[in-house]
Amino acid sequence: MDSLQVYQLYLSLRLHFTRPDFDITKSRKGVKVSREAFLKRKDLFALRKLGETKSKTEIIDFLVANFVSGNQWGGVFDAEANEVYAEWQIRMQKLGYTFKQDIQTLYADGDPFEVIDGQHPKILKFYLGKKISLESIAILAKIGIMENIDYSSLSNDFMWNDFVHLVKKYKPFVKIDKEYYTRQLKQEIEMVVN
């Protein structure tokens, strides 16, 4: 990919993760950028390097990994970005195992989605405490577990809203077999409950 295409992809993903009203999965066209405006940028080297060393799929994964890790620039200008990407790749490789462990952790002590007296549910507390992965939460969201739960008491809670936004924006990039993970979820809950 040439550096202009990398930049357009970068801008589209940045908008996806930072703007609630932009969804890259629905707007496949991405962001338009003029070549003249692009060439005036002083950071072309980083974009050129990405385009020369990675395929389009790898660039998307690289940017997604860095955006979900909290890097507002998608790692393009960060020295640790490749490390973040490598850790993300490892998490993707052991997704099935991690999901099983996270479900056992989540369901070990009751309903992880219950909101009591306006307090954050366990799922958020466990995520913030690094006891469960964002990928497992995205899988739960993808298979519909989090859809019919009433979180209206948390609608003005900025931490909760940021968490929900992150999960919603990350969910399309976690590629899974929904039927398989639905079965895994049921099996793990049965093991924990019994």
LUMTIPA-425350 format. One record per atom (N, C-alpha, C): atom name; x, y negated, z negated. Coordinates in nm, 3 decimals, decimal comma. Atoms other than C-alpha are relative to their C-alpha. Example, Ala and Ser with C-alpha at 12.3 -4.5 7.8 and 13.67 -1.06 7.14 Angstrom:
% LUMTIPA-425350
[lose "N" [0,089 0,119 0,000]]
[lose "CA" [1,230 0,450 -0,780]]
[lose "C" [0,090 -0,120 0,000]]
[lose "N" [-0,082 0,119 0,006]]
[lose "CA" [1,367 0,106 -0,714]]
[lose "C" [-0,077 -0,109 -0,073]]
% end
This chain:
% LUMTIPA-425350
[lose "N" [0,085 0,119 0,000]]
[lose "CA" [0,000 0,000 0,000]]
[lose "C" [0,089 -0,124 0,000]]
[lose "N" [-0,077 0,123 0,006]]
[lose "CA" [0,123 -0,348 0,068]]
[lose "C" [-0,039 -0,079 -0,125]]
[lose "N" [0,019 0,071 0,127]]
[lose "CA" [0,146 -0,595 -0,219]]
[lose "C" [-0,131 -0,078 -0,004]]
[lose "N" [0,130 0,069 -0,002]]
[lose "CA" [-0,167 -0,788 -0,107]]
[lose "C" [-0,112 0,097 -0,038]]
[lose "N" [0,101 -0,100 0,035]]
[lose "CA" [-0,376 -0,470 -0,127]]
[lose "C" [0,009 0,037 -0,148]]
[lose "N" [-0,018 -0,029 0,142]]
[lose "CA" [-0,228 -0,392 -0,468]]
[lose "C" [-0,060 -0,114 -0,083]]
[lose "N" [0,052 0,117 0,073]]
[lose "CA" [-0,315 -0,744 -0,583]]
[lose "C" [-0,153 -0,003 0,003]]
[lose "N" [0,147 -0,005 -0,008]]
[lose "CA" [-0,674 -0,713 -0,457]]
[lose "C" [-0,057 0,108 -0,091]]
[lose "N" [0,042 -0,110 0,087]]
[lose "CA" [-0,709 -0,381 -0,637]]
[lose "C" [0,014 -0,040 -0,146]]
[lose "N" [-0,025 0,049 0,136]]
[lose "CA" [-0,557 -0,531 -0,951]]
[lose "C" [-0,108 -0,099 -0,044]]
[lose "N" [0,102 0,100 0,035]]
[lose "CA" [-0,797 -0,829 -0,945]]
[lose "C" [-0,137 0,064 -0,019]]
[lose "N" [0,130 -0,069 0,012]]
[lose "CA" [-1,097 -0,602 -0,888]]
[lose "C" [-0,011 0,077 -0,131]]
[lose "N" [0,003 -0,075 0,126]]
[lose "CA" [-1,005 -0,378 -1,180]]
[lose "C" [0,002 -0,093 -0,120]]
[lose "N" [-0,004 0,097 0,111]]
[lose "CA" [-0,926 -0,675 -1,401]]
[lose "C" [-0,140 -0,058 -0,023]]
[lose "N" [0,138 0,049 0,013]]
[lose "CA" [-1,271 -0,818 -1,329]]
[lose "C" [-0,091 0,108 -0,058]]
[lose "N" [0,082 -0,112 0,050]]
[lose "CA" [-1,425 -0,476 -1,392]]
[lose "C" [0,011 0,013 -0,151]]
[lose "N" [-0,019 -0,022 0,144]]
[lose "CA" [-1,272 -0,448 -1,738]]
[lose "C" [-0,023 -0,125 -0,085]]
[lose "N" [0,014 0,121 0,081]]
[lose "CA" [-1,309 -0,812 -1,843]]
[lose "C" [-0,134 -0,069 0,015]]
[lose "N" [0,129 0,065 -0,023]]
[lose "CA" [-1,645 -0,919 -1,700]]
[lose "C" [-0,115 0,098 -0,011]]
[lose "N" [0,114 -0,092 0,012]]
[lose "CA" [-1,969 -0,755 -1,809]]
[lose "C" [-0,083 0,009 0,128]]
[lose "N" [0,086 0,005 -0,117]]
[lose "CA" [-2,139 -0,857 -1,483]]
[lose "C" [0,066 0,058 0,127]]
[lose "N" [-0,068 -0,055 -0,118]]
[lose "CA" [-1,879 -0,703 -1,247]]
[lose "C" [0,025 0,148 -0,021]]
[lose "N" [-0,019 -0,144 0,006]]
[lose "CA" [-1,878 -0,331 -1,177]]
[lose "C" [0,064 0,046 0,130]]
[lose "N" [-0,074 -0,041 -0,119]]
[lose "CA" [-1,615 -0,205 -0,935]]
[lose "C" [-0,062 0,124 0,066]]
[lose "N" [0,060 -0,121 -0,056]]
[lose "CA" [-1,807 0,121 -0,890]]
[lose "C" [-0,122 -0,033 0,085]]
[lose "N" [0,116 0,042 -0,079]]
[lose "CA" [-2,104 -0,070 -0,748]]
[lose "C" [0,039 -0,097 0,110]]
[lose "N" [-0,049 0,097 -0,097]]
[lose "CA" [-1,910 -0,336 -0,561]]
[lose "C" [0,131 0,052 0,058]]
[lose "N" [-0,118 -0,066 -0,056]]
[lose "CA" [-1,670 -0,124 -0,357]]
[lose "C" [0,089 -0,094 0,082]]
[lose "N" [-0,077 0,092 -0,085]]
[lose "CA" [-1,556 -0,425 -0,154]]
[lose "C" [0,117 -0,062 -0,075]]
[lose "N" [-0,107 0,062 0,079]]
[lose "CA" [-1,347 -0,568 -0,436]]
[lose "C" [0,003 -0,150 0,017]]
[lose "N" [-0,018 0,144 0,000]]
[lose "CA" [-1,210 -0,918 -0,446]]
[lose "C" [0,071 -0,043 0,128]]
[lose "N" [-0,065 0,053 -0,120]]
[lose "CA" [-1,119 -1,124 -0,141]]
[lose "C" [0,106 -0,101 -0,042]]
[lose "N" [-0,111 0,090 0,028]]
[lose "CA" [-0,786 -1,303 -0,149]]
[lose "C" [0,064 -0,039 0,132]]
[lose "N" [-0,067 0,042 -0,123]]
[lose "CA" [-0,630 -1,513 0,125]]
[lose "C" [0,150 0,030 -0,011]]
[lose "N" [-0,143 -0,032 -0,002]]
[lose "CA" [-0,278 -1,415 0,227]]
[lose "C" [0,082 -0,121 -0,040]]
[lose "N" [-0,074 0,123 0,032]]
[lose "CA" [-0,164 -1,779 0,195]]
[lose "C" [0,004 -0,022 -0,151]]
[lose "N" [0,006 0,018 0,146]]
[lose "CA" [-0,281 -1,807 -0,167]]
[lose "C" [0,082 0,108 -0,070]]
[lose "N" [-0,075 -0,111 0,060]]
[lose "CA" [-0,134 -1,467 -0,245]]
[lose "C" [0,151 -0,023 0,009]]
[lose "N" [-0,144 0,019 -0,020]]
[lose "CA" [0,209 -1,556 -0,102]]
[lose "C" [0,058 -0,111 -0,087]]
[lose "N" [-0,047 0,106 0,089]]
[lose "CA" [0,229 -1,859 -0,332]]
[lose "C" [0,028 0,051 -0,142]]
[lose "N" [-0,019 -0,057 0,133]]
[lose "CA" [0,232 -1,629 -0,636]]
[lose "C" [0,149 0,027 -0,026]]
[lose "N" [-0,140 -0,020 0,037]]
[lose "CA" [0,560 -1,600 -0,825]]
[lose "C" [0,028 0,143 -0,050]]
[lose "N" [-0,015 -0,135 0,055]]
[lose "CA" [0,499 -1,240 -0,939]]
[lose "C" [-0,014 0,109 0,106]]
[lose "N" [0,016 -0,096 -0,110]]
[lose "CA" [0,503 -1,066 -0,602]]
[lose "C" [0,086 0,125 -0,018]]
[lose "N" [-0,089 -0,114 0,017]]
[lose "CA" [0,792 -0,841 -0,701]]
[lose "C" [-0,068 0,115 -0,074]]
[lose "N" [0,066 -0,104 0,078]]
[lose "CA" [0,589 -0,652 -0,962]]
[lose "C" [-0,107 0,071 0,082]]
[lose "N" [0,105 -0,059 -0,084]]
[lose "CA" [0,302 -0,598 -0,718]]
[lose "C" [0,061 0,081 0,114]]
[lose "N" [-0,067 -0,072 -0,108]]
[lose "CA" [0,537 -0,495 -0,437]]
[lose "C" [0,056 0,132 -0,052]]
[lose "N" [-0,058 -0,120 0,060]]
[lose "CA" [0,711 -0,247 -0,668]]
[lose "C" [-0,107 0,107 -0,024]]
[lose "N" [0,111 -0,094 0,020]]
[lose "CA" [0,377 -0,087 -0,763]]
[lose "C" [-0,040 0,064 0,132]]
[lose "N" [0,042 -0,049 -0,130]]
[lose "CA" [0,278 -0,058 -0,398]]
[lose "C" [0,100 0,094 0,065]]
[lose "N" [-0,105 -0,083 -0,061]]
[lose "CA" [0,610 0,099 -0,299]]
[lose "C" [0,022 0,131 -0,075]]
[lose "N" [-0,033 -0,119 0,081]]
[lose "CA" [0,636 0,351 -0,584]]
[lose "C" [-0,119 0,090 -0,032]]
[lose "N" [0,117 -0,079 0,037]]
[lose "CA" [0,278 0,470 -0,629]]
[lose "C" [-0,102 0,004 0,113]]
[lose "N" [0,111 -0,010 -0,095]]
[lose "CA" [-0,013 0,592 -0,417]]
[lose "C" [-0,116 -0,085 -0,052]]
[lose "N" [0,117 0,079 0,042]]
[lose "CA" [-0,347 0,411 -0,429]]
[lose "C" [-0,065 0,059 -0,125]]
[lose "N" [0,060 -0,067 0,117]]
[lose "CA" [-0,487 0,668 -0,674]]
[lose "C" [0,086 -0,022 -0,124]]
[lose "N" [-0,090 0,022 0,113]]
[lose "CA" [-0,180 0,635 -0,895]]
[lose "C" [-0,004 -0,145 -0,048]]
[lose "N" [0,010 0,142 0,039]]
[lose "CA" [-0,207 0,255 -0,890]]
[lose "C" [-0,127 -0,023 -0,080]]
[lose "N" [0,126 0,013 0,074]]
[lose "CA" [-0,571 0,275 -0,997]]
[lose "C" [0,015 0,059 -0,140]]
[lose "N" [-0,018 -0,064 0,130]]
[lose "CA" [-0,484 0,520 -1,275]]
[lose "C" [0,093 -0,081 -0,090]]
[lose "N" [-0,095 0,083 0,074]]
[lose "CA" [-0,187 0,305 -1,382]]
[lose "C" [-0,069 -0,123 -0,059]]
[lose "N" [0,069 0,121 0,046]]
[lose "CA" [-0,402 -0,008 -1,405]]
[lose "C" [-0,107 0,033 -0,104]]
[lose "N" [0,105 -0,040 0,095]]
[lose "CA" [-0,693 0,169 -1,577]]
[lose "C" [0,063 0,037 -0,134]]
[lose "N" [-0,067 -0,042 0,124]]
[lose "CA" [-0,457 0,328 -1,833]]
[lose "C" [0,043 -0,121 -0,081]]
[lose "N" [-0,048 0,118 0,071]]
[lose "CA" [-0,314 -0,011 -1,919]]
[lose "C" [-0,113 -0,092 -0,044]]
[lose "N" [0,114 0,082 0,043]]
[lose "CA" [-0,645 -0,198 -1,925]]
[lose "C" [-0,068 0,060 -0,123]]
[lose "N" [0,068 -0,061 0,115]]
[lose "CA" [-0,802 0,055 -2,164]]
[lose "C" [0,088 0,005 -0,123]]
[lose "N" [-0,089 0,004 0,117]]
[lose "CA" [-0,494 0,041 -2,386]]
[lose "C" [0,000 -0,138 -0,064]]
[lose "N" [0,010 0,134 0,057]]
[lose "CA" [-0,572 -0,326 -2,443]]
[lose "C" [0,084 -0,104 0,070]]
[lose "N" [-0,081 0,095 -0,073]]
[lose "CA" [-0,336 -0,488 -2,195]]
[lose "C" [-0,088 -0,078 0,096]]
[lose "N" [0,091 0,080 -0,080]]
[lose "CA" [-0,535 -0,773 -2,045]]
[lose "C" [0,048 -0,022 0,143]]
[lose "N" [-0,055 0,017 -0,134]]
[lose "CA" [-0,306 -0,783 -1,739]]
[lose "C" [0,016 0,133 0,072]]
[lose "N" [-0,006 -0,130 -0,065]]
[lose "CA" [-0,332 -0,412 -1,660]]
[lose "C" [0,139 0,060 0,008]]
[lose "N" [-0,134 -0,054 0,004]]
[lose "CA" [0,035 -0,355 -1,731]]
[lose "C" [0,091 -0,042 0,113]]
[lose "N" [-0,080 0,039 -0,116]]
[lose "CA" [0,153 -0,515 -1,409]]
[lose "C" [0,125 -0,076 -0,041]]
[lose "N" [-0,112 0,085 0,040]]
[lose "CA" [0,381 -0,754 -1,595]]
[lose "C" [0,060 0,042 -0,134]]
[lose "N" [-0,042 -0,048 0,131]]
[lose "CA" [0,460 -0,540 -1,900]]
[lose "C" [0,106 0,108 0,013]]
[lose "N" [-0,111 -0,097 -0,006]]
[lose "CA" [0,781 -0,347 -1,958]]
[lose "C" [-0,042 0,138 -0,048]]
[lose "N" [0,043 -0,129 0,053]]
[lose "CA" [0,600 -0,072 -2,152]]
[lose "C" [-0,113 0,064 0,080]]
[lose "N" [0,114 -0,048 -0,077]]
[lose "CA" [0,334 -0,020 -1,885]]
[lose "C" [0,017 0,143 0,050]]
[lose "N" [-0,023 -0,136 -0,048]]
[lose "CA" [0,494 0,294 -1,743]]
[lose "C" [-0,012 0,102 -0,113]]
[lose "N" [0,014 -0,086 0,118]]
[lose "CA" [0,509 0,443 -2,094]]
[lose "C" [-0,148 0,022 -0,033]]
[lose "N" [0,145 -0,009 0,025]]
[lose "CA" [0,139 0,367 -2,147]]
[lose "C" [-0,064 0,092 0,104]]
[lose "N" [0,053 -0,083 -0,108]]
[lose "CA" [0,062 0,527 -1,811]]
[lose "C" [0,037 0,147 -0,022]]
[lose "N" [-0,044 -0,138 0,025]]
[lose "CA" [0,267 0,840 -1,896]]
[lose "C" [-0,079 0,062 -0,114]]
[lose "N" [0,081 -0,050 0,113]]
[lose "CA" [0,083 0,876 -2,230]]
[lose "C" [-0,143 0,028 0,045]]
[lose "N" [0,135 -0,018 -0,052]]
[lose "CA" [-0,250 0,836 -2,049]]
[lose "C" [-0,008 0,127 0,084]]
[lose "N" [-0,002 -0,121 -0,083]]
[lose "CA" [-0,154 1,108 -1,798]]
[lose "C" [0,001 0,125 -0,088]]
[lose "N" [-0,003 -0,114 0,092]]
[lose "CA" [-0,077 1,343 -2,087]]
[lose "C" [-0,138 0,021 -0,062]]
[lose "N" [0,136 -0,011 0,056]]
[lose "CA" [-0,416 1,266 -2,245]]
[lose "C" [-0,096 0,061 0,102]]
[lose "N" [0,088 -0,055 -0,104]]
[lose "CA" [-0,585 1,344 -1,913]]
[lose "C" [0,026 0,150 0,019]]
[lose "N" [-0,035 -0,141 -0,018]]
[lose "CA" [-0,399 1,676 -1,887]]
[lose "C" [-0,056 0,088 -0,111]]
[lose "N" [0,050 -0,080 0,112]]
[lose "CA" [-0,514 1,792 -2,230]]
[lose "C" [-0,138 -0,046 -0,047]]
[lose "N" [0,132 0,056 0,030]]
[lose "CA" [-0,861 1,640 -2,212]]
[lose "C" [-0,094 0,102 -0,064]]
[lose "N" [0,089 -0,103 0,054]]
[lose "CA" [-1,048 1,966 -2,278]]
[lose "C" [0,031 0,032 -0,145]]
[lose "N" [-0,042 -0,031 0,136]]
[lose "CA" [-0,848 2,048 -2,589]]
[lose "C" [-0,030 -0,117 -0,095]]
[lose "N" [0,023 0,119 0,083]]
[lose "CA" [-0,866 1,692 -2,723]]
[lose "C" [-0,148 -0,019 -0,027]]
[lose "N" [0,145 0,015 0,017]]
[lose "CA" [-1,242 1,681 -2,666]]
[lose "C" [-0,051 0,095 -0,109]]
[lose "N" [0,043 -0,097 0,102]]
[lose "CA" [-1,293 1,999 -2,873]]
[lose "C" [0,040 -0,047 -0,139]]
[lose "N" [-0,049 0,047 0,130]]
[lose "CA" [-1,080 1,862 -3,157]]
[lose "C" [-0,079 -0,123 -0,048]]
[lose "N" [0,073 0,123 0,035]]
[lose "CA" [-1,256 1,525 -3,148]]
[lose "C" [-0,143 0,028 -0,040]]
[lose "N" [0,139 -0,035 0,035]]
[lose "CA" [-1,602 1,682 -3,157]]
[lose "C" [-0,002 0,062 -0,139]]
[lose "N" [-0,008 -0,058 0,135]]
[lose "CA" [-1,500 1,887 -3,462]]
[lose "C" [0,017 -0,110 -0,105]]
[lose "N" [-0,023 0,112 0,092]]
[lose "CA" [-1,375 1,568 -3,630]]
[lose "C" [-0,127 -0,084 -0,015]]
[lose "N" [0,118 0,087 0,001]]
[lose "CA" [-1,683 1,367 -3,533]]
[lose "C" [-0,117 0,060 -0,077]]
[lose "N" [0,120 -0,062 0,057]]
[lose "CA" [-1,944 1,617 -3,645]]
[lose "C" [0,025 0,072 -0,133]]
[lose "N" [-0,034 -0,070 0,124]]
[lose "CA" [-1,766 1,753 -3,955]]
[lose "C" [-0,080 -0,049 -0,120]]
[lose "N" [0,066 0,060 0,117]]
[lose "CA" [-1,954 1,521 -4,188]]
[lose "C" [-0,127 -0,074 0,040]]
[lose "N" [0,129 0,061 -0,034]]
[lose "CA" [-2,298 1,453 -4,041]]
[lose "C" [-0,001 -0,068 0,136]]
[lose "N" [0,025 0,067 -0,127]]
[lose "CA" [-2,426 1,238 -3,757]]
[lose "C" [0,100 -0,113 0,025]]
[lose "N" [-0,101 0,103 -0,024]]
[lose "CA" [-2,143 1,033 -3,605]]
[lose "C" [-0,055 -0,128 0,063]]
[lose "N" [0,060 0,115 -0,068]]
[lose "CA" [-2,386 0,791 -3,435]]
[lose "C" [-0,094 -0,080 -0,090]]
[lose "N" [0,096 0,063 0,089]]
[lose "CA" [-2,599 0,696 -3,734]]
[lose "C" [0,051 -0,135 -0,051]]
[lose "N" [-0,029 0,134 0,053]]
[lose "CA" [-2,608 0,329 -3,831]]
[lose "C" [-0,077 -0,013 -0,131]]
[lose "N" [0,063 0,011 0,132]]
[lose "CA" [-2,675 0,286 -4,203]]
[lose "C" [0,023 -0,141 -0,053]]
[lose "N" [-0,006 0,136 0,055]]
[lose "CA" [-2,754 -0,060 -4,339]]
[lose "C" [0,086 -0,094 0,084]]
[lose "N" [-0,073 0,090 -0,089]]
[lose "CA" [-2,603 -0,233 -4,035]]
[lose "C" [0,150 0,026 0,007]]
[lose "N" [-0,143 -0,035 -0,003]]
[lose "CA" [-2,264 -0,062 -4,087]]
[lose "C" [0,032 0,070 0,132]]
[lose "N" [-0,042 -0,069 -0,122]]
[lose "CA" [-2,065 0,066 -3,792]]
[lose "C" [-0,017 0,150 -0,014]]
[lose "N" [0,009 -0,147 0,005]]
[lose "CA" [-2,132 0,430 -3,703]]
[lose "C" [0,140 0,061 -0,006]]
[lose "N" [-0,128 -0,070 0,014]]
[lose "CA" [-1,859 0,686 -3,765]]
[lose "C" [0,078 0,006 0,131]]
[lose "N" [-0,071 -0,011 -0,128]]
[lose "CA" [-1,779 0,710 -3,395]]
[lose "C" [0,093 -0,118 0,021]]
[lose "N" [-0,085 0,119 -0,014]]
[lose "CA" [-1,646 0,353 -3,396]]
[lose "C" [0,111 0,001 -0,104]]
[lose "N" [-0,102 -0,004 0,107]]
[lose "CA" [-1,466 0,393 -3,728]]
[lose "C" [0,109 0,101 0,033]]
[lose "N" [-0,098 -0,103 -0,035]]
[lose "CA" [-1,299 0,713 -3,610]]
[lose "C" [0,086 -0,044 0,118]]
[lose "N" [-0,078 0,050 -0,114]]
[lose "CA" [-1,195 0,551 -3,282]]
[lose "C" [0,101 -0,105 -0,047]]
[lose "N" [-0,090 0,105 0,048]]
[lose "CA" [-1,050 0,246 -3,455]]
[lose "C" [0,110 0,056 -0,090]]
[lose "N" [-0,099 -0,066 0,086]]
[lose "CA" [-0,873 0,475 -3,703]]
[lose "C" [0,086 0,100 0,075]]
[lose "N" [-0,078 -0,089 -0,088]]
[lose "CA" [-0,726 0,671 -3,409]]
[lose "C" [-0,018 0,148 -0,037]]
[lose "N" [0,030 -0,140 0,032]]
[lose "CA" [-0,893 0,992 -3,527]]
[lose "C" [-0,063 0,071 0,119]]
[lose "N" [0,055 -0,056 -0,124]]
[lose "CA" [-1,069 1,042 -3,191]]
[lose "C" [0,044 -0,088 0,116]]
[lose "N" [-0,049 0,072 -0,118]]
[lose "CA" [-0,978 0,940 -2,839]]
[lose "C" [-0,113 -0,072 0,073]]
[lose "N" [0,096 0,073 -0,084]]
[lose "CA" [-1,149 0,690 -2,613]]
[lose "C" [-0,053 0,091 0,111]]
[lose "N" [0,042 -0,092 -0,105]]
[lose "CA" [-1,161 0,964 -2,349]]
[lose "C" [-0,116 0,089 -0,047]]
[lose "N" [0,109 -0,083 0,053]]
[lose "CA" [-1,378 1,185 -2,571]]
[lose "C" [-0,129 -0,080 -0,014]]
[lose "N" [0,118 0,087 0,011]]
[lose "CA" [-1,612 0,894 -2,635]]
[lose "C" [-0,059 -0,026 0,138]]
[lose "N" [0,047 0,021 -0,137]]
[lose "CA" [-1,632 0,825 -2,262]]
[lose "C" [-0,071 0,125 0,052]]
[lose "N" [0,066 -0,124 -0,041]]
[lose "CA" [-1,718 1,192 -2,205]]
[lose "C" [-0,138 0,008 -0,065]]
[lose "N" [0,130 -0,002 0,068]]
[lose "CA" [-1,996 1,171 -2,466]]
[lose "C" [-0,097 -0,097 0,069]]
[lose "N" [0,085 0,098 -0,070]]
[lose "CA" [-2,128 0,861 -2,289]]
[lose "C" [-0,039 0,052 0,138]]
[lose "N" [0,028 -0,053 -0,135]]
[lose "CA" [-2,102 1,030 -1,949]]
[lose "C" [-0,105 0,110 -0,001]]
[lose "N" [0,098 -0,108 0,004]]
[lose "CA" [-2,303 1,331 -2,057]]
[lose "C" [-0,130 -0,043 -0,067]]
[lose "N" [0,126 0,058 0,044]]
[lose "CA" [-2,568 1,102 -2,205]]
[lose "C" [-0,028 0,007 -0,149]]
[lose "N" [0,023 -0,015 0,143]]
[lose "CA" [-2,523 1,161 -2,578]]
[lose "C" [-0,028 -0,133 -0,068]]
[lose "N" [0,011 0,130 0,067]]
[lose "CA" [-2,505 0,791 -2,664]]
[lose "C" [-0,114 -0,087 0,053]]
[lose "N" [0,102 0,081 -0,067]]
[lose "CA" [-2,799 0,675 -2,450]]
[lose "C" [-0,122 -0,034 -0,085]]
[lose "N" [0,129 0,020 0,068]]
[lose "CA" [-3,104 0,717 -2,674]]
[lose "C" [0,014 -0,032 -0,148]]
[lose "N" [-0,023 0,032 0,141]]
[lose "CA" [-2,958 0,594 -3,000]]
[lose "C" [-0,027 -0,149 -0,018]]
[lose "N" [0,036 0,139 0,025]]
[lose "CA" [-3,089 0,271 -3,150]]
[lose "C" [0,114 -0,071 -0,073]]
[lose "N" [-0,108 0,080 0,057]]
[lose "CA" [-2,800 0,033 -3,207]]
[lose "C" [-0,039 -0,147 -0,009]]
[lose "N" [0,047 0,139 -0,003]]
[lose "CA" [-3,015 -0,281 -3,215]]
[lose "C" [0,049 -0,080 -0,121]]
[lose "N" [-0,049 0,073 0,118]]
[lose "CA" [-2,894 -0,369 -3,567]]
[lose "C" [0,144 -0,047 0,019]]
[lose "N" [-0,139 0,039 -0,026]]
[lose "CA" [-2,543 -0,404 -3,421]]
[lose "C" [0,013 -0,092 0,121]]
[lose "N" [-0,004 0,078 -0,125]]
[lose "CA" [-2,639 -0,623 -3,124]]
[lose "C" [0,081 -0,129 -0,011]]
[lose "N" [-0,077 0,123 0,018]]
[lose "CA" [-2,465 -0,930 -3,272]]
[lose "C" [0,140 0,026 -0,057]]
[lose "N" [-0,129 -0,037 0,055]]
[lose "CA" [-2,156 -0,741 -3,390]]
[lose "C" [0,104 0,002 0,111]]
[lose "N" [-0,097 0,011 -0,110]]
[lose "CA" [-1,859 -0,841 -3,174]]
[lose "C" [0,086 0,124 0,015]]
[lose "N" [-0,082 -0,123 -0,011]]
[lose "CA" [-1,655 -0,529 -3,259]]
[lose "C" [-0,078 0,110 0,072]]
[lose "N" [0,083 -0,101 -0,063]]
[lose "CA" [-1,941 -0,302 -3,162]]
[lose "C" [-0,020 -0,031 0,147]]
[lose "N" [0,023 0,038 -0,140]]
[lose "CA" [-2,014 -0,498 -2,844]]
[lose "C" [0,125 0,020 0,085]]
[lose "N" [-0,125 -0,023 -0,074]]
[lose "CA" [-1,647 -0,487 -2,738]]
[lose "C" [0,023 0,150 0,023]]
[lose "N" [-0,014 -0,145 -0,010]]
[lose "CA" [-1,640 -0,112 -2,806]]
[lose "C" [-0,092 0,057 0,108]]
[lose "N" [0,098 -0,049 -0,097]]
[lose "CA" [-1,956 -0,047 -2,604]]
[lose "C" [0,042 -0,043 0,141]]
[lose "N" [-0,046 0,051 -0,130]]
[lose "CA" [-1,821 -0,265 -2,320]]
[lose "C" [0,116 0,085 0,052]]
[lose "N" [-0,117 -0,080 -0,039]]
[lose "CA" [-1,491 -0,072 -2,314]]
[lose "C" [-0,042 0,140 0,045]]
[lose "N" [0,045 -0,136 -0,035]]
[lose "CA" [-1,664 0,267 -2,311]]
[lose "C" [-0,075 -0,002 0,133]]
[lose "N" [0,079 0,011 -0,124]]
[lose "CA" [-1,905 0,157 -2,038]]
[lose "C" [0,090 -0,020 0,121]]
[lose "N" [-0,088 0,031 -0,112]]
[lose "CA" [-1,625 0,022 -1,819]]
[lose "C" [0,099 0,114 0,029]]
[lose "N" [-0,096 -0,109 -0,016]]
[lose "CA" [-1,394 0,321 -1,877]]
[lose "C" [-0,066 0,127 0,054]]
[lose "N" [0,074 -0,123 -0,032]]
[lose "CA" [-1,658 0,591 -1,828]]
[lose "C" [0,013 0,046 0,147]]
[lose "N" [-0,011 -0,048 -0,139]]
[lose "CA" [-1,643 0,598 -1,443]]
[lose "C" [0,137 0,057 0,037]]
[lose "N" [-0,136 -0,042 -0,033]]
[lose "CA" [-1,268 0,665 -1,451]]
[lose "C" [0,040 0,130 -0,070]]
[lose "N" [-0,025 -0,129 0,067]]
[lose "CA" [-1,288 0,973 -1,675]]
[lose "C" [-0,074 0,106 0,079]]
[lose "N" [0,058 -0,099 -0,092]]
[lose "CA" [-1,346 1,249 -1,423]]
[lose "C" [-0,017 0,134 -0,071]]
[lose "N" [0,029 -0,125 0,072]]
[lose "CA" [-1,518 1,552 -1,575]]
[lose "C" [-0,108 0,080 0,073]]
[lose "N" [0,110 -0,086 -0,039]]
[lose "CA" [-1,747 1,843 -1,501]]
[lose "C" [-0,103 -0,013 -0,113]]
[lose "N" [0,098 0,029 0,105]]
[lose "CA" [-2,056 1,729 -1,694]]
[lose "C" [-0,059 0,127 -0,062]]
[lose "N" [0,058 -0,123 0,052]]
[lose "CA" [-2,202 2,078 -1,726]]
[lose "C" [0,097 0,070 -0,095]]
[lose "N" [-0,101 -0,064 0,084]]
[lose "CA" [-1,878 2,219 -1,868]]
[lose "C" [0,010 -0,072 -0,135]]
[lose "N" [-0,017 0,074 0,125]]
[lose "CA" [-1,841 1,942 -2,126]]
[lose "C" [-0,128 -0,002 -0,084]]
[lose "N" [0,126 -0,013 0,075]]
[lose "CA" [-2,209 1,963 -2,222]]
[lose "C" [-0,001 0,132 -0,076]]
[lose "N" [-0,010 -0,131 0,067]]
[lose "CA" [-2,157 2,333 -2,298]]
[lose "C" [0,102 -0,004 -0,113]]
[lose "N" [-0,104 0,011 0,103]]
[lose "CA" [-1,837 2,256 -2,488]]
[lose "C" [-0,052 -0,075 -0,122]]
[lose "N" [0,056 0,080 0,110]]
[lose "CA" [-2,017 1,994 -2,695]]
[lose "C" [-0,094 0,086 -0,085]]
[lose "N" [0,095 -0,085 0,073]]
[lose "CA" [-2,296 2,235 -2,789]]
[lose "C" [0,074 0,107 -0,082]]
[lose "N" [-0,077 -0,104 0,070]]
[lose "CA" [-2,047 2,511 -2,878]]
[lose "C" [0,072 -0,056 -0,121]]
[lose "N" [-0,076 0,059 0,110]]
[lose "CA" [-1,835 2,283 -3,094]]
[lose "C" [-0,090 -0,046 -0,113]]
[lose "N" [0,094 0,044 0,105]]
[lose "CA" [-2,134 2,136 -3,278]]
[lose "C" [-0,051 0,120 -0,076]]
[lose "N" [0,048 -0,122 0,066]]
[lose "CA" [-2,266 2,487 -3,348]]
[lose "C" [0,106 0,055 -0,095]]
[lose "N" [-0,108 -0,050 0,085]]
[lose "CA" [-1,926 2,589 -3,487]]
[lose "C" [0,014 -0,086 -0,125]]
[lose "N" [-0,017 0,090 0,113]]
[lose "CA" [-1,907 2,282 -3,712]]
[lose "C" [-0,118 0,011 -0,096]]
[lose "N" [0,121 -0,004 0,082]]
[lose "CA" [-2,267 2,305 -3,835]]
[lose "C" [-0,013 0,132 -0,074]]
[lose "N" [0,015 -0,133 0,063]]
[lose "CA" [-2,257 2,680 -3,908]]
[lose "C" [0,115 0,035 -0,085]]
% end
